[in-house]
Amino acid sequence: MSNTKYSEDHEWISVEGDVATIGITNHAQEQLGDVVFVELPD
């Protein structure tokens, strides 16, 4: 079962079992253009 949650900043996380996938919405992609750097917490 997939469980997707969205932030107010147009980011999302989808959890399926013990795997999580993160991303940004289409709106955020259109507003940001090219994403060249991503910093994730340890």
PDB file of N, CA, C, O and CB in Angstrom:
ATOM      1  N   MET A   1       0.841  -1.185   0.000  1.00  0.00           N
ATOM      2  CA  MET A   1       0.000   0.000   0.000  1.00  0.00           C
ATOM      3  C   MET A   1       0.884   1.245   0.000  1.00  0.00           C
ATOM      4  O   MET A   1       1.801   1.354   0.814  1.00  0.00           O
ATOM      5  CB  MET A   1      -0.956   0.000   1.221  1.00  0.00           C
ATOM      6  N   SER A   2       0.620   2.164  -0.889  1.00  0.00           N
ATOM      7  CA  SER A   2       1.393   3.390  -0.998  1.00  0.00           C
ATOM      8  C   SER A   2       0.745   4.487  -0.157  1.00  0.00           C
ATOM      9  O   SER A   2      -0.480   4.604  -0.111  1.00  0.00           O
ATOM     10  CB  SER A   2       1.513   3.831  -2.471  1.00  0.00           C
ATOM     11  N   ASN A   3       1.568   5.279   0.500  1.00  0.00           N
ATOM     12  CA  ASN A   3       1.087   6.365   1.331  1.00  0.00           C
ATOM     13  C   ASN A   3       1.871   7.608   0.936  1.00  0.00           C
ATOM     14  O   ASN A   3       3.048   7.731   1.276  1.00  0.00           O
ATOM     15  CB  ASN A   3       1.242   6.040   2.862  1.00  0.00           C
ATOM     16  N   THR A   4       1.227   8.541   0.215  1.00  0.00           N
ATOM     17  CA  THR A   4       1.901   9.744  -0.259  1.00  0.00           C
ATOM     18  C   THR A   4       1.429  10.943   0.544  1.00  0.00           C
ATOM     19  O   THR A   4       0.230  11.148   0.735  1.00  0.00           O
ATOM     20  CB  THR A   4       1.646   9.964  -1.764  1.00  0.00           C
ATOM     21  N   LYS A   5       2.399  11.743   1.016  1.00  0.00           N
ATOM     22  CA  LYS A   5       2.090  12.961   1.763  1.00  0.00           C
ATOM     23  C   LYS A   5       2.792  14.127   1.082  1.00  0.00           C
ATOM     24  O   LYS A   5       3.890  13.984   0.545  1.00  0.00           O
ATOM     25  CB  LYS A   5       2.526  12.840   3.264  1.00  0.00           C
ATOM     26  N   TYR A   6       2.129  15.296   1.115  1.00  0.00           N
ATOM     27  CA  TYR A   6       2.640  16.498   0.460  1.00  0.00           C
ATOM     28  C   TYR A   6       2.900  17.596   1.480  1.00  0.00           C
ATOM     29  O   TYR A   6       2.174  17.725   2.467  1.00  0.00           O
ATOM     30  CB  TYR A   6       1.655  16.989  -0.609  1.00  0.00           C
ATOM     31  N   SER A   7       3.952  18.395   1.234  1.00  0.00           N
ATOM     32  CA  SER A   7       4.232  19.553   2.079  1.00  0.00           C
ATOM     33  C   SER A   7       3.627  20.796   1.430  1.00  0.00           C
ATOM     34  O   SER A   7       3.212  20.769   0.272  1.00  0.00           O
ATOM     35  CB  SER A   7       5.769  19.731   2.300  1.00  0.00           C
ATOM     36  N   GLU A   8       3.585  21.889   2.201  1.00  0.00           N
ATOM     37  CA  GLU A   8       3.092  23.158   1.657  1.00  0.00           C
ATOM     38  C   GLU A   8       4.058  23.728   0.623  1.00  0.00           C
ATOM     39  O   GLU A   8       3.689  24.615  -0.147  1.00  0.00           O
ATOM     40  CB  GLU A   8       2.874  24.174   2.784  1.00  0.00           C
ATOM     41  N   ASP A   9       5.292  23.224   0.600  1.00  0.00           N
ATOM     42  CA  ASP A   9       6.316  23.704  -0.336  1.00  0.00           C
ATOM     43  C   ASP A   9       6.402  22.853  -1.595  1.00  0.00           C
ATOM     44  O   ASP A   9       7.397  22.914  -2.318  1.00  0.00           O
ATOM     45  CB  ASP A   9       7.667  23.733   0.345  1.00  0.00           C
ATOM     46  N   HIS A  10       5.359  22.054  -1.867  1.00  0.00           N
ATOM     47  CA  HIS A  10       5.250  21.241  -3.082  1.00  0.00           C
ATOM     48  C   HIS A  10       6.257  20.096  -3.141  1.00  0.00           C
ATOM     49  O   HIS A  10       6.646  19.665  -4.226  1.00  0.00           O
ATOM     50  CB  HIS A  10       5.425  22.115  -4.291  1.00  0.00           C
ATOM     51  N   GLU A  11       6.675  19.609  -1.990  1.00  0.00           N
ATOM     52  CA  GLU A  11       7.510  18.410  -1.914  1.00  0.00           C
ATOM     53  C   GLU A  11       6.604  17.259  -1.509  1.00  0.00           C
ATOM     54  O   GLU A  11       5.571  17.474  -0.876  1.00  0.00           O
ATOM     55  CB  GLU A  11       8.707  18.588  -0.898  1.00  0.00           C
ATOM     56  N   TRP A  12       6.987  16.032  -1.871  1.00  0.00           N
ATOM     57  CA  TRP A  12       6.170  14.878  -1.487  1.00  0.00           C
ATOM     58  C   TRP A  12       7.050  13.710  -1.103  1.00  0.00           C
ATOM     59  O   TRP A  12       8.214  13.626  -1.495  1.00  0.00           O
ATOM     60  CB  TRP A  12       5.225  14.474  -2.624  1.00  0.00           C
ATOM     61  N   ILE A  13       6.470  12.814  -0.330  1.00  0.00           N
ATOM     62  CA  ILE A  13       7.123  11.557   0.031  1.00  0.00           C
ATOM     63  C   ILE A  13       6.090  10.453  -0.096  1.00  0.00           C
ATOM     64  O   ILE A  13       4.950  10.593   0.348  1.00  0.00           O
ATOM     65  CB  ILE A  13       7.728  11.609   1.480  1.00  0.00           C
ATOM     66  N   SER A  14       6.501   9.364  -0.702  1.00  0.00           N
ATOM     67  CA  SER A  14       5.643   8.195  -0.869  1.00  0.00           C
ATOM     68  C   SER A  14       6.336   7.016  -0.207  1.00  0.00           C
ATOM     69  O   SER A  14       7.484   6.702  -0.522  1.00  0.00           O
ATOM     70  CB  SER A  14       5.346   7.905  -2.383  1.00  0.00           C
ATOM     71  N   VAL A  15       5.633   6.366   0.713  1.00  0.00           N
ATOM     72  CA  VAL A  15       6.204   5.239   1.447  1.00  0.00           C
ATOM     73  C   VAL A  15       5.481   3.969   1.048  1.00  0.00           C
ATOM     74  O   VAL A  15       4.256   3.879   1.127  1.00  0.00           O
ATOM     75  CB  VAL A  15       6.115   5.461   2.977  1.00  0.00           C
ATOM     76  N   GLU A  16       6.264   2.987   0.616  1.00  0.00           N
ATOM     77  CA  GLU A  16       5.719   1.681   0.254  1.00  0.00           C
ATOM     78  C   GLU A  16       6.583   0.620   0.925  1.00  0.00           C
ATOM     79  O   GLU A  16       7.711   0.367   0.503  1.00  0.00           O
ATOM     80  CB  GLU A  16       5.677   1.482  -1.310  1.00  0.00           C
ATOM     81  N   GLY A  17       6.046   0.006   1.967  1.00  0.00           N
ATOM     82  CA  GLY A  17       6.836  -0.952   2.742  1.00  0.00           C
ATOM     83  C   GLY A  17       7.960  -0.231   3.453  1.00  0.00           C
ATOM     84  O   GLY A  17       7.720   0.724   4.192  1.00  0.00           O
ATOM     85  N   ASP A  18       9.200  -0.685   3.234  1.00  0.00           N
ATOM     86  CA  ASP A  18      10.345  -0.032   3.864  1.00  0.00           C
ATOM     87  C   ASP A  18      11.115   0.857   2.893  1.00  0.00           C
ATOM     88  O   ASP A  18      12.275   1.188   3.137  1.00  0.00           O
ATOM     89  CB  ASP A  18      11.274  -1.072   4.447  1.00  0.00           C
ATOM     90  N   VAL A  19      10.467   1.245   1.785  1.00  0.00           N
ATOM     91  CA  VAL A  19      11.090   2.109   0.782  1.00  0.00           C
ATOM     92  C   VAL A  19      10.335   3.432   0.712  1.00  0.00           C
ATOM     93  O   VAL A  19       9.110   3.449   0.588  1.00  0.00           O
ATOM     94  CB  VAL A  19      11.115   1.418  -0.611  1.00  0.00           C
ATOM     95  N   ALA A  20      11.076   4.546   0.792  1.00  0.00           N
ATOM     96  CA  ALA A  20      10.483   5.873   0.671  1.00  0.00           C
ATOM     97  C   ALA A  20      11.039   6.548  -0.579  1.00  0.00           C
ATOM     98  O   ALA A  20      12.238   6.487  -0.850  1.00  0.00           O
ATOM     99  CB  ALA A  20      10.765   6.733   1.941  1.00  0.00           C
ATOM    100  N   THR A  21      10.155   7.190  -1.331  1.00  0.00           N
ATOM    101  CA  THR A  21      10.544   7.942  -2.518  1.00  0.00           C
ATOM    102  C   THR A  21      10.138   9.392  -2.292  1.00  0.00           C
ATOM    103  O   THR A  21       9.009   9.663  -1.882  1.00  0.00           O
ATOM    104  CB  THR A  21       9.882   7.356  -3.821  1.00  0.00           C
ATOM    105  N   ILE A  22      11.057  10.336  -2.558  1.00  0.00           N
ATOM    106  CA  ILE A  22      10.752  11.746  -2.372  1.00  0.00           C
ATOM    107  C   ILE A  22      10.795  12.457  -3.710  1.00  0.00           C
ATOM    108  O   ILE A  22      11.454  12.000  -4.644  1.00  0.00           O
ATOM    109  CB  ILE A  22      11.732  12.396  -1.382  1.00  0.00           C
ATOM    110  N   GLY A  23      10.085  13.583  -3.802  1.00  0.00           N
ATOM    111  CA  GLY A  23      10.089  14.336  -5.043  1.00  0.00           C
ATOM    112  C   GLY A  23       9.438  15.688  -4.865  1.00  0.00           C
ATOM    113  O   GLY A  23       9.111  16.096  -3.751  1.00  0.00           O
ATOM    114  N   ILE A  24       9.251  16.378  -5.979  1.00  0.00           N
ATOM    115  CA  ILE A  24       8.551  17.657  -5.988  1.00  0.00           C
ATOM    116  C   ILE A  24       7.422  17.572  -7.001  1.00  0.00           C
ATOM    117  O   ILE A  24       7.484  16.795  -7.955  1.00  0.00           O
ATOM    118  CB  ILE A  24       9.519  18.838  -6.321  1.00  0.00           C
ATOM    119  N   THR A  25       6.396  18.376  -6.785  1.00  0.00           N
ATOM    120  CA  THR A  25       5.224  18.350  -7.653  1.00  0.00           C
ATOM    121  C   THR A  25       5.544  18.964  -9.017  1.00  0.00           C
ATOM    122  O   THR A  25       6.570  19.623  -9.185  1.00  0.00           O
ATOM    123  CB  THR A  25       4.055  19.097  -6.993  1.00  0.00           C
ATOM    124  N   ASN A  26       4.666  18.744  -9.976  1.00  0.00           N
ATOM    125  CA  ASN A  26       4.826  19.350 -11.302  1.00  0.00           C
ATOM    126  C   ASN A  26       4.863  20.869 -11.199  1.00  0.00           C
ATOM    127  O   ASN A  26       5.635  21.519 -11.904  1.00  0.00           O
ATOM    128  CB  ASN A  26       3.687  18.912 -12.240  1.00  0.00           C
ATOM    129  N   HIS A  27       4.032  21.441 -10.323  1.00  0.00           N
ATOM    130  CA  HIS A  27       4.022  22.899 -10.137  1.00  0.00           C
ATOM    131  C   HIS A  27       5.402  23.393  -9.701  1.00  0.00           C
ATOM    132  O   HIS A  27       5.908  24.382 -10.233  1.00  0.00           O
ATOM    133  CB  HIS A  27       2.953  23.309  -9.092  1.00  0.00           C
ATOM    134  N   ALA A  28       6.006  22.708  -8.738  1.00  0.00           N
ATOM    135  CA  ALA A  28       7.337  23.098  -8.266  1.00  0.00           C
ATOM    136  C   ALA A  28       8.362  22.974  -9.388  1.00  0.00           C
ATOM    137  O   ALA A  28       9.238  23.829  -9.520  1.00  0.00           O
ATOM    138  CB  ALA A  28       7.759  22.236  -7.062  1.00  0.00           C
ATOM    139  N   GLN A  29       8.265  21.924 -10.192  1.00  0.00           N
ATOM    140  CA  GLN A  29       9.196  21.738 -11.310  1.00  0.00           C
ATOM    141  C   GLN A  29       9.097  22.892 -12.294  1.00  0.00           C
ATOM    142  O   GLN A  29      10.113  23.384 -12.785  1.00  0.00           O
ATOM    143  CB  GLN A  29       8.920  20.411 -12.027  1.00  0.00           C
ATOM    144  N   GLU A  30       7.870  23.324 -12.584  1.00  0.00           N
ATOM    145  CA  GLU A  30       7.667  24.436 -13.516  1.00  0.00           C
ATOM    146  C   GLU A  30       8.222  25.735 -12.948  1.00  0.00           C
ATOM    147  O   GLU A  30       8.809  26.529 -13.684  1.00  0.00           O
ATOM    148  CB  GLU A  30       6.178  24.599 -13.840  1.00  0.00           C
ATOM    149  N   GLN A  31       8.047  25.965 -11.649  1.00  0.00           N
ATOM    150  CA  GLN A  31       8.509  27.195 -11.014  1.00  0.00           C
ATOM    151  C   GLN A  31      10.026  27.224 -10.836  1.00  0.00           C
ATOM    152  O   GLN A  31      10.643  28.282 -10.963  1.00  0.00           O
ATOM    153  CB  GLN A  31       7.834  27.365  -9.671  1.00  0.00           C
ATOM    154  N   LEU A  32      10.632  26.069 -10.542  1.00  0.00           N
ATOM    155  CA  LEU A  32      12.066  26.012 -10.260  1.00  0.00           C
ATOM    156  C   LEU A  32      12.935  25.916 -11.502  1.00  0.00           C
ATOM    157  O   LEU A  32      14.058  26.419 -11.507  1.00  0.00           O
ATOM    158  CB  LEU A  32      12.354  24.851  -9.376  1.00  0.00           C
ATOM    159  N   GLY A  33      12.446  25.291 -12.536  1.00  0.00           N
ATOM    160  CA  GLY A  33      13.290  25.027 -13.692  1.00  0.00           C
ATOM    161  C   GLY A  33      14.205  23.856 -13.399  1.00  0.00           C
ATOM    162  O   GLY A  33      13.758  22.854 -12.839  1.00  0.00           O
ATOM    163  N   ASP A  34      15.478  23.955 -13.763  1.00  0.00           N
ATOM    164  CA  ASP A  34      16.424  22.861 -13.552  1.00  0.00           C
ATOM    165  C   ASP A  34      16.858  22.781 -12.091  1.00  0.00           C
ATOM    166  O   ASP A  34      17.230  23.789 -11.492  1.00  0.00           O
ATOM    167  CB  ASP A  34      17.649  23.034 -14.455  1.00  0.00           C
ATOM    168  N   VAL A  35      16.808  21.591 -11.529  1.00  0.00           N
ATOM    169  CA  VAL A  35      17.319  21.349 -10.179  1.00  0.00           C
ATOM    170  C   VAL A  35      18.736  20.818 -10.339  1.00  0.00           C
ATOM    171  O   VAL A  35      18.943  19.761 -10.935  1.00  0.00           O
ATOM    172  CB  VAL A  35      16.403  20.338  -9.368  1.00  0.00           C
ATOM    173  N   VAL A  36      19.716  21.553  -9.805  1.00  0.00           N
ATOM    174  CA  VAL A  36      21.111  21.157  -9.983  1.00  0.00           C
ATOM    175  C   VAL A  36      21.767  20.702  -8.689  1.00  0.00           C
ATOM    176  O   VAL A  36      22.886  20.189  -8.718  1.00  0.00           O
ATOM    177  CB  VAL A  36      21.896  22.300 -10.565  1.00  0.00           C
ATOM    178  N   PHE A  37      21.092  20.878  -7.543  1.00  0.00           N
ATOM    179  CA  PHE A  37      21.678  20.483  -6.269  1.00  0.00           C
ATOM    180  C   PHE A  37      20.570  20.109  -5.300  1.00  0.00           C
ATOM    181  O   PHE A  37      19.566  20.813  -5.193  1.00  0.00           O
ATOM    182  CB  PHE A  37      22.554  21.615  -5.687  1.00  0.00           C
ATOM    183  N   VAL A  38      20.753  19.003  -4.596  1.00  0.00           N
ATOM    184  CA  VAL A  38      19.813  18.564  -3.564  1.00  0.00           C
ATOM    185  C   VAL A  38      20.617  18.155  -2.346  1.00  0.00           C
ATOM    186  O   VAL A  38      21.568  17.382  -2.458  1.00  0.00           O
ATOM    187  CB  VAL A  38      18.911  17.385  -4.066  1.00  0.00           C
ATOM    188  N   GLU A  39      20.242  18.669  -1.180  1.00  0.00           N
ATOM    189  CA  GLU A  39      20.913  18.297   0.064  1.00  0.00           C
ATOM    190  C   GLU A  39      19.928  17.534   0.935  1.00  0.00           C
ATOM    191  O   GLU A  39      18.862  18.044   1.278  1.00  0.00           O
ATOM    192  CB  GLU A  39      21.462  19.554   0.812  1.00  0.00           C
ATOM    193  N   LEU A  40      20.297  16.303   1.291  1.00  0.00           N
ATOM    194  CA  LEU A  40      19.453  15.448   2.120  1.00  0.00           C
ATOM    195  C   LEU A  40      20.056  15.313   3.506  1.00  0.00           C
ATOM    196  O   LEU A  40      21.277  15.344   3.658  1.00  0.00           O
ATOM    197  CB  LEU A  40      19.273  14.062   1.475  1.00  0.00           C
ATOM    198  N   PRO A  41      19.207  15.163   4.524  1.00  0.00           N
ATOM    199  CA  PRO A  41      19.751  14.973   5.875  1.00  0.00           C
ATOM    200  C   PRO A  41      20.437  13.623   5.997  1.00  0.00           C
ATOM    201  O   PRO A  41      20.142  12.696   5.243  1.00  0.00           O
ATOM    202  CB  PRO A  41      18.639  15.094   6.927  1.00  0.00           C
ATOM    203  N   ASP A  42      21.349  13.516   6.945  1.00  0.00           N
ATOM    204  CA  ASP A  42      22.047  12.246   7.191  1.00  0.00           C
ATOM    205  C   ASP A  42      21.120  11.206   7.752  1.00  0.00           C
ATOM    206  O   ASP A  42      21.543  10.081   8.016  1.00  0.00           O
ATOM    207  CB  ASP A  42      23.211  12.447   8.134  1.00  0.00           C
TER     208      ASP A  42
END
